[in-house]
Amino acid sequence: MKYAAIYRYIPEQERVQAVRPAHRAYLGRLREQGQLAAAGPFADGTGALIIYEAPSREDAEQLIRDDPFHQQGIFVSWTLYAWNQVF
């Protein structure tokens, strides 16, 4: 099942940039393991959309908790939706 997460970031872009390499390395590992369908920041830098592949909502939430952006306080908030891909 796919889960789409919409994130909002802290406003301090310097902190976001400092943690971004670890965040992207983590997402790269998820992609290699088949747990990431798509990811990318919003053009205005205020947040991102990440689409996970996970067997349950709880598993998707664990992927969020394991993300360096979450662990380092970059994610201010997020909303997680079960998502049905059509195209």
C-alpha positions as CSV (number, residue, x, y, z in Angstrom):
1,M,0.0,0.0,0.0
2,K,1.2,3.5,-0.8
3,Y,1.1,6.2,1.8
4,A,1.5,9.9,0.9
5,A,2.9,12.2,3.6
6,I,2.7,16.0,3.3
7,Y,5.3,17.7,5.4
8,R,5.9,21.2,6.7
9,Y,9.5,22.2,7.6
10,I,10.9,24.6,10.2
11,P,11.5,28.1,8.7
12,E,15.3,28.0,9.4
13,Q,16.6,27.0,6.0
14,E,20.2,26.7,7.2
15,R,19.1,23.8,9.5
16,V,17.1,22.2,6.8
17,Q,20.2,22.3,4.5
18,A,22.5,21.0,7.1
19,V,20.4,17.9,7.7
20,R,19.3,17.4,4.0
21,P,22.3,15.1,3.0
22,A,21.4,12.6,5.8
23,H,17.7,12.8,4.9
24,R,18.4,12.2,1.2
25,A,20.7,9.3,2.0
26,Y,17.9,7.8,4.1
27,L,15.4,8.2,1.3
28,G,17.9,6.6,-1.1
29,R,18.1,3.5,1.1
30,L,14.3,3.3,1.2
31,R,14.2,3.5,-2.6
32,E,16.7,0.7,-2.9
33,Q,14.6,-1.4,-0.6
34,G,11.3,-0.7,-2.5
35,Q,9.9,1.4,0.3
36,L,9.9,4.8,-1.5
37,A,7.7,5.6,-4.5
38,A,8.4,9.3,-4.9
39,A,9.8,12.2,-2.9
40,G,10.6,15.9,-3.3
41,P,10.4,19.3,-1.7
42,F,7.9,22.0,-2.5
43,A,9.3,24.7,-4.7
44,D,8.9,27.3,-2.0
45,G,11.0,25.3,0.5
46,T,8.3,25.1,3.1
47,G,7.9,21.3,3.0
48,A,7.7,18.2,0.9
49,L,5.7,15.3,-0.4
50,I,6.9,11.8,0.2
51,I,5.1,8.7,-1.0
52,Y,6.1,5.5,0.9
53,E,5.4,1.9,0.1
54,A,4.5,0.1,3.3
55,P,2.4,-2.8,4.4
56,S,0.5,-0.8,7.0
57,R,0.0,2.8,8.3
58,E,2.1,1.9,11.4
59,D,5.0,0.8,9.1
60,A,4.7,4.1,7.2
61,E,4.7,6.1,10.4
62,Q,7.9,4.2,11.5
63,L,9.6,5.2,8.2
64,I,8.7,8.8,9.2
65,R,10.1,8.5,12.7
66,D,13.3,6.9,11.3
67,D,13.9,9.9,9.0
68,P,16.8,12.2,10.0
69,F,14.5,15.2,9.2
70,H,12.1,13.9,11.9
71,Q,14.9,13.0,14.4
72,Q,16.5,16.4,14.0
73,G,13.3,18.4,14.3
74,I,13.0,19.6,10.7
75,F,9.5,18.3,10.3
76,V,7.2,20.7,12.1
77,S,4.1,18.7,11.1
78,W,2.9,16.1,8.7
79,T,-0.3,14.5,7.4
80,L,-0.2,10.9,6.3
81,Y,-2.8,9.5,3.8
82,A,-3.3,6.0,2.4
83,W,-3.0,6.7,-1.4
84,N,-4.2,4.8,-4.4
85,Q,-2.1,5.4,-7.5
86,V,-4.1,5.6,-10.7
87,F,-1.4,6.8,-13.1
